[in-house]
């Protein structure tokens, strides 16, 4: 976490009278600029007492700011870049569609370019599993994601799709991620996924997103995967996937300066006659 960078930015904000103190866990603020090392998109935060991304961030020693839709919409690229990390949580699986992500999706042209640090995308709902079952691996996955998001010297992100796409058809556009390039996903019950994918394979066991985790630990959550990723842009890497179909659900992008003109899509998972054509893969660093 680059504390000197954030401290300098906050000093400037305070001089202008624009900064506010971090808000309570379940609250939101509508100030134009928020203070803190970590910014959480409020509509994605599981409400009420108990485990969520805000409590994890605070337990790791981060200052937390939570923005409701109005506050989020008021921020520009420079505002987002003042934070060490941006977090879009899994809402505790309280939403079965991506409607709660509308504002985040509509503003992706402002916050996505600010993310030049580590970015993780999770197609499951670890907060729900911690709250319901106390799943230790789910708790670790969130902690790993938040640590990874703040590990670089520039702004990173941890983005959970939760249950938002659990019933979506194959190759559904994931609008909140479209600022990175073409991202599509399918719900857990869309073939060849078997309704409740529950056996996980870790493709990159050395990746920090799965530090201390194994395929066995990520398996057996009832449904370990709610959104299988059908397509994603370079340079995202597959970290975890369904063991049977090889459809990914845990992705990570290292610190990147890739421009929009350099982005290209890498398709994954079994093909079908209705699937988009496979994009050529021309780099040895592709997933």
C-alpha positions in Angstrom: 0.0 0.0 0.0 1.5 3.4 -1.0 0.6 5.4 2.1 2.7 8.4 1.1 0.9 8.7 -2.2 -2.5 8.5 -0.5 -1.5 10.8 2.3 -0.3 13.5 -0.1 -3.6 13.2 -2.1 -5.7 13.4 1.1 -3.7 16.4 2.3 -4.7 18.2 -0.9 -8.3 17.2 -0.6 -8.4 18.4 3.0 -7.0 21.8 1.9 -9.8 22.1 -0.5 -12.4 21.1 2.1 -13.5 18.1 0.0 -12.4 15.1 2.1 -14.6 13.3 4.6 -13.8 10.7 7.3 -14.3 7.0 6.5 -18.0 6.1 7.0 -19.3 3.2 9.1 -19.5 -0.2 7.6 -23.1 -0.3 6.5 -23.4 3.4 5.8 -22.7 5.5 2.7 -21.8 9.0 2.0 -22.6 11.4 -0.9 -19.6 13.7 -0.6 -17.9 14.4 -4.0 -14.5 13.0 -2.9 -14.0 10.2 -0.3 -11.0 9.6 1.9 -9.4 6.3 2.7 -7.0 3.8 1.2 -9.8 1.5 0.0 -13.0 2.6 -1.8 -16.0 0.2 -1.8 -18.9 0.4 -4.2 -21.7 0.6 -1.5 -24.5 -1.1 -3.4 -22.3 -4.3 -3.6 -21.6 -4.5 0.1 -23.6 -7.1 2.1 -25.7 -5.1 4.6 -25.9 -5.5 8.3 -23.5 -6.7 10.9 -21.0 -9.5 10.1 -18.4 -10.4 7.6 -18.1 -8.4 4.4 -15.3 -6.7 2.3 -15.3 -3.7 4.6 -14.7 -5.7 7.8 -11.9 -7.5 6.0 -10.3 -4.3 4.8 -10.4 -2.8 8.3 -9.0 -6.0 9.8 -6.0 -5.7 7.5 -5.5 -2.1 8.7 -6.9 -0.3 5.7 -8.9 2.9 5.9 -12.2 2.3 4.2 -14.6 4.6 2.4 -17.9 3.4 1.1 -19.7 5.2 -1.7 -23.3 4.9 -2.5 -24.5 5.3 -6.1 -24.7 9.1 -5.9 -21.2 9.5 -4.4 -19.7 7.0 -6.8 -21.2 8.7 -9.8 -19.7 12.0 -8.7 -16.1 10.7 -8.9 -13.8 11.1 -11.8 -10.8 9.1 -12.9 -8.4 11.2 -10.8 -10.6 10.6 -7.7 -10.6 6.9 -8.2 -6.9 6.8 -8.7 -6.3 8.4 -5.3 -7.2 5.1 -3.7 -5.0 2.1 -3.2 -7.8 -0.2 -4.2 -11.4 -0.2 -5.5 -13.7 -3.0 -4.3 -16.9 -4.3 -5.8 -18.3 -6.9 -3.4 -20.5 -9.9 -3.8 -23.5 -8.4 -1.9 -23.7 -11.6 0.2 -25.6 -13.2 -2.7 -28.5 -10.9 -1.9 -29.0 -10.1 -5.6 -29.6 -12.6 -8.5 -29.1 -10.1 -11.3 -26.5 -7.4 -12.0 -28.9 -4.5 -11.4 -27.1 -3.3 -8.3 -24.0 -2.8 -10.4 -25.7 -0.4 -12.8 -23.9 2.7 -11.6 -20.5 1.0 -11.5 -21.1 -0.3 -15.0 -22.2 3.1 -16.3 -19.1 4.8 -14.9 -16.6 2.1 -15.9 -15.1 4.6 -18.4 -13.9 6.6 -15.4 -12.8 4.0 -12.8 -11.4 1.2 -15.1 -8.6 3.4 -16.5 -7.5 4.2 -13.0 -6.8 0.6 -12.3 -3.2 0.0 -13.3 -2.4 -2.3 -10.3 -3.4 -5.9 -9.6 -7.0 -6.7 -10.5 -8.9 -9.8 -9.4 -12.3 -11.1 -10.7 -14.2 -13.7 -8.7 -17.2 -15.5 -10.1 -18.5 -16.6 -6.7 -19.9 -15.3 -3.4 -17.3 -15.8 -0.6 -19.1 -13.3 1.8 -22.3 -15.4 1.6 -20.4 -18.6 2.4 -18.6 -17.0 5.4 -21.8 -15.6 6.8 -23.9 -18.8 6.3 -21.3 -21.5 6.9 -18.2 -19.9 8.3 -16.2 -21.3 5.3 -12.5 -20.6 6.1 -11.5 -20.8 2.4 -14.0 -18.2 1.5 -12.7 -15.9 4.2 -9.1 -16.4 2.9 -10.2 -15.7 -0.7 -11.5 -12.3 0.2 -8.4 -11.5 2.3 -6.1 -12.6 -0.5 -8.1 -10.5 -3.0 -7.9 -7.4 -0.9 -4.2 -7.8 -0.1 -3.5 -8.4 -3.8 -5.5 -5.3 -4.8 -3.4 -3.1 -2.6 0.0 -4.8 -3.2 1.1 -2.6 -6.2 2.2 1.0 -6.1 -0.9 2.0 -8.2 -4.6 1.5 -7.8 -5.8 -2.1 -7.9 -9.2 -3.8 -7.6 -11.1 -6.8 -6.2 -14.3 -7.4 -8.1 -16.7 -10.2 -7.1 -19.6 -11.1 -9.4 -21.4 -12.8 -6.5 -24.7 -14.3 -7.7 -25.4 -11.6 -10.2 -25.0 -13.9 -13.2 -26.0 -17.3 -11.8 -28.9 -17.6 -14.2 -27.4 -15.9 -17.2 -27.2 -17.6 -20.7 -23.8 -18.3 -22.2 -21.7 -15.4 -23.4 -23.7 -12.8 -21.4 -21.9 -9.4 -21.5 -20.6 -8.5 -18.0 -21.0 -4.7 -18.4 -19.3 -3.8 -15.1 -16.1 -5.4 -16.5 -16.4 -4.2 -20.1 -14.0 -1.3 -19.5 -11.2 -3.9 -19.5 -12.2 -5.3 -22.8 -14.8 -8.0 -23.8 -15.9 -9.9 -20.8 -18.7 -12.5 -20.9 -20.1 -15.1 -18.5 -22.6 -17.9 -18.1 -24.6 -19.0 -15.1 -23.8 -22.0 -13.0 -26.6 -24.1 -14.6 -25.8 -23.4 -18.2 -24.3 -26.4 -20.0 -21.7 -27.7 -19.8 -21.7 -26.5 -16.2 -23.7 -28.9 -14.2 -26.1 -26.8 -12.2 -24.0 -26.5 -9.1 -20.3 -26.6 -10.0 -18.6 -27.8 -6.9 -15.2 -29.2 -7.8 -12.5 -26.6 -8.4 -9.1 -26.9 -10.0 -6.4 -24.3 -9.2 -4.5 -23.6 -12.4 -2.0 -21.2 -10.9 -1.3 -22.3 -7.4 1.5 -19.8 -6.9 -0.8 -16.8 -7.7 -1.4 -14.6 -4.6 -5.1 -14.7 -5.1 -5.1 -18.4 -4.0 -2.3 -18.2 -1.5 -2.9 -20.9 1.2 -5.8 -22.3 -0.8 -6.2 -25.6 -2.8 -8.7 -26.9 -5.2 -10.1 -29.0 -2.4 -10.5 -26.0 -0.1 -12.3 -24.1 -2.9 -14.6 -27.1 -3.6 -17.7 -28.2 -1.8 -19.2 -24.8 -1.0 -22.6 -26.1 -2.0 -22.1 -24.3 -5.3 -18.5 -23.1 -5.6 -19.1 -21.3 -8.9 -22.0 -19.0 -9.8 -20.5 -17.3 -12.9 -18.3 -19.2 -15.3 -16.3 -16.8 -17.5 -16.7 -17.5 -21.2 -14.4 -14.8 -22.5 -12.0 -12.2 -21.1 -9.3 -9.9 -22.4 -5.6 -10.2 -22.3 -3.7 -9.9 -20.0 -6.0 -11.5 -17.5 -4.9 -14.9 -16.3 -6.9 -17.9 -15.2 -6.2 -18.7 -11.6 -9.1 -21.1 -10.7 -11.6 -23.1 -12.8 -14.2 -25.8 -12.9 -12.3 -29.1 -12.7 -14.6 -30.9 -15.2 -15.3 -28.3 -17.9 -12.2 -26.1 -17.4 -14.4 -23.0 -17.4 -12.7 -20.3 -15.3 -14.1 -18.4 -12.4 -11.1 -16.9 -10.7 -9.1 -14.4 -12.8 -6.3 -12.0 -12.1 -4.6 -9.3 -14.1 -1.1 -8.2 -13.0 -0.1 -4.5 -13.0 -0.7 -3.4 -16.5 -0.1 -0.5 -18.9 -2.0 -2.3 -21.8 -3.8 0.2 -23.9 -7.2 -0.3 -25.5 -5.7 -0.8 -28.9 -3.6 -3.7 -27.5 -6.5 -5.5 -25.9 -7.6 -8.8 -27.4 -10.0 -11.4 -26.2 -9.1 -14.9 -25.2 -12.1 -17.3 -25.3 -12.3 -20.1 -22.9 -14.4 -23.1 -22.2 -16.1 -25.5 -24.6 -17.2 -24.1 -28.0 -20.6 -24.4 -29.6 -22.1 -23.5 -32.9 -23.6 -20.3 -31.4 -20.3 -19.2 -29.8 -18.3 -16.2 -31.1 -15.3 -17.2 -33.2 -12.1 -18.0 -31.4 -9.8 -15.0 -31.3 -6.2 -15.7 -32.3 -3.8 -16.0 -29.4 -0.5 -14.6 -30.4 1.4 -14.3 -27.1 3.1 -16.8 -24.9 1.7 -14.9 -21.9 -1.9 -15.6 -22.7 -3.8 -17.7 -20.2 
